[in-house]
């Protein structure tokens, strides 16, 4: 039972990630490889505020959302002028810079959380507190699943309302024909900044959920492998609607569990997992470019 609850919690965390990335990739048409970096920024910010500052979940997660949204300018500002492959490369550069900062911002002679040792480098942060919501701490897997379900439901409602609003239709117009949208007097640059900021903020919230559940964090959560996995959820499930990223999240979360049936050694399992992600992406691009349940294909 605990194992099933563990999978449910992971699915809910990555459903938030996939839906938030879909806001940028599926509705704006901006293919980003930096989403894992903002996920990790949110996780680290929450961990430091909760562990060092003693903050409860709501203020710590809110601060993580603010920090990640501000850092999203590193992606959204280049989107004003860069298109296609050049934009993808700029997001890859942002991902590499944030990963490098998380990995190297450490000093063994300084205390964790100080300016000299903010992230503890490759050793990571252990003992991250569980969420504290007005005195309630979800200690068991069942309680945390209930908490994660509530957070995921709130994110789904917010994104649903945004994507069905005139602002959401503006994002689709920017994706399909930005010049036409600008000719109609729409400020497409501000729309991109807003979309990337909201997407990064929700990724940070998912990162805070992840850190509070796993209770250990290291820079591996910000690697390019993680970004590819998140992008795989959106591409495999399908972009441009609500059901696609959810289907993709279920598929990608279930995939490692299916690979367990092969009984691969731990040293090979991660590499095989990335190989399968790549094969799935190649097959989807060839056989069904719009994804399993998508309505928009990468141009």
N, C-alpha and C positions, 0 to 999 in steps of 0.2 A: 504493500500500500504506500509506504514512504517513497519507494522508487517511482511509482506512478505520479505521486504528488511532486516529486523532484522534476519529472519531465514536464508536468503542467506549469510549474513555476518558470522553468527555462523557456517554455513556449511563450508564456505571457510576457516575459522580459523581451524576447526577440521579436514578438509581434509588435511591440511598441517601436523597436528599432526599425523593423521592415516598413511599418506604416509611415514612420517619420522620414525615412529615406525615400519612400515613394512620393512624398510631397515634393521633393526636389527632382528626383529622376523621372517619375511618372507624370507629374503635373507641370513641372517647369522644363523638363527635357534636359536637365543638367546632370550628367553622369559624374557622380562624386566618388572618389576613393579615399576620402578623409573621414568617413562617418565613424569608423572605429576609434579614431583619435578623439572625437568629441564624446563618444561613449566613455572612453578612458578618462578624459578630463572631468566628466561628471562623477565618475566613480572615485577618482582621487580626491576631488574637492569635497565630496560627501565624507569620505573616510577621514580626511584630516580635520574637518569641522566637527565630526562626531567623536573622533578619538582624542584629539588634542584640545579642541575647544569645548567639548561636552555639549554640543548642540543636539537637539532632538531632530527627528527625521525631516519634518516639514521645513524649518528654516535652513537646515543643511542642504536639502535637495533644492530648495528655492535658490540658494546661493550658487549651487552647482549649475543650475539652469542659466542664471545670469552670466556667470563666467563663460560658459560654453557659448552662449548667444553672442557675447562680445567677441570671443575668438573666432566666431563664424565669419566675421568680416574678412578674414584672411582668404575665405573661399568666395564670398559673395561679391567683393569688390573686383577681383579679376574677371568675374562673370560679366561685368559691364562691357568688356572689350574682347575677351577671349571666347572662342567657340570651339566646339568639337574636340579634337584630340589635344589641342593646346590647353583647353580648360581642364581636361582630364589630367594632364601632366601637372598643371598648377595645383590641383587637389592632391595629387600624389606627393608633391613637394611639401604641402602643408602637413600631410600625414607623417612624412619622414621627419620633419622638424619637431612635431609634437612628440613622436615616439622617442627621438633622440633626447629631448628635454627630460622626459619622464625617466629614461634609462640612465642618464648621466648626472641628474641633479641630486647628487648625494655627496656626503662627507662622513666617513666612519667616525670621525672625532666630534661630530656635532649631533645634537639631539634631533629626533624626528620632528618635522614640522617647522624647524628654523629655516632661515633664508639659505643657510649653507647646505642643509640636508632636508629639502622639501619633500622628496618622493622616496627616499631611501634606495634609489637606484634599482639595480637588478634584484636586491634582496626583498623588495616589496614591503607591504604593510600588512601586519597580522593583527588579529584580535579586534577587528572592526565591529563596533556595536550593532546589535539588532535595532530595527526601527523602534522609536519610542513615540507613540501617538497618544498624547494626553495621558500618559501613565500606562498605556497598554503596550506591551512588548510581545509581538508574535514569536514565541520561542519555538513552538513545534512546527513541523512541516505543514500540517493542516492549517494552523493559524496563519502562517506566512502565505500559503496559497490563497486564503481568503483575502489577505491584505493585498497581494499582488493582483488578484482579480479585480479588486476595487480600483486600484491605480490604473490597470489596463483599461477597464471600462471607462474611466474618466478620460483617458487619453483618446480612446476610440470616439467618444461623444464629441470631444473638442475638434478632432480632425474631421469627423463627419460633418459637423456644422460649418467648419471653415471651407471644406472642399465643395459644399453645396451652396455656398454664399457667392455673391457677385465677385468677391476677391478670388475665390477658387476658380471661377470662370475666367477671370483675368489671367490666372496662371496658365490655364489651358490655351488661351489666346497667345500668350507669350511663347509657349512651347510650339504652337502650330505656325504662327507667323508674327514674329516680334515686330517687324516693320509695320505691318498693318495695325497692330495694337498701338504702336507709337503714333501712327498717323491719325488715330481716333482720339488722341490726346491723353492716352494712358501713360502713367509713369512706370515703365517696365523695370527700370533700374531699382526703384524703391520696392517694387513687388518682389524682385529677386532677393534683395537683402532681407525682406520680411520672411520670405519662404525659407531661406537657408537658416535664419536665426531661429525660427520656430522648430524646424527640423533638428537643428543642433541641440536646442534646449530639451526637446523630448528625448533625444539620444542620451543626453546627460542624465535625465530622470531615470531612464532605463539602466544607465550605468550605476546610479545610486542604489537602485533596487538590487542589481547584481552584487555590488560590493557588500550591501547589508545582508544578503542571503549567504554568499560564499564565505564572507568574513575574512577573506585574504585577497590581496590585490598585488599584481606585479605588472611590469610594462608589457607583458605578452598580450594584454587585452587591447593594446594599441598597434599591433603589428599589421602589416599589409595583408597577412593571411586572414585576419579578422575582418578587415574591410572587404576582401573578396567574398568571404562567407556571407556578410550582410548584403552585399550587392547580389550575390547568388539567390538569396531569398526573394528579392524583388524581381529579378529577371526570370527566374524559374517559375515563380508564382504568377507573374504578369503585372505590368505596370499600368497606371492610368485609371485604376478603380480601387475599390476597397477590399474586394475579396481576394485579389491576386496576392498581395503581400502576406495575408494571413495564410493562404494555401502554401505559399513559399516558405513561411516560417515553420509550419507544421512539417513540411517535407524535409527541410534542412536540419531541424532539431531531431527528427526521427531517423535520419540517415546514419549518424554515428551508432545509434542503438542497433540498427540492422547490420552494420559492419561488425558488431560484436559477435555475430553468429559465425563469422569467418575465423574467430579466435586468433587474430593477428597479434604479434608481439607489440608491446607498447611503443617500441622504438620505430615501428613501421606504420602503426595505425594512423598517426597524424598525417604522414605523407600520403598514404592511400586515401585518406579523407579528402585532402586537397586535390588529388588526382581525380577523384569521383566528382568533386565540385566542377573542375574544369571540363570534364567529359559531359556533364549535364548541361553546362552553359553552351558548349559547342553543339550539342544535340538540339537544345532548345532554339538556338539561333538558326539552325538548318531546318528543323522539322516544324517548329511552332515559334516564330519570332515574337509573337505577342504573349508567350508564356502559357502556363496551364489554365489560367483564369483571367488573363489580361485583356485590355482593349486598346493598348498602345504599344507599338514596337519601336525599338531603337532605330533611328534613321541612319 
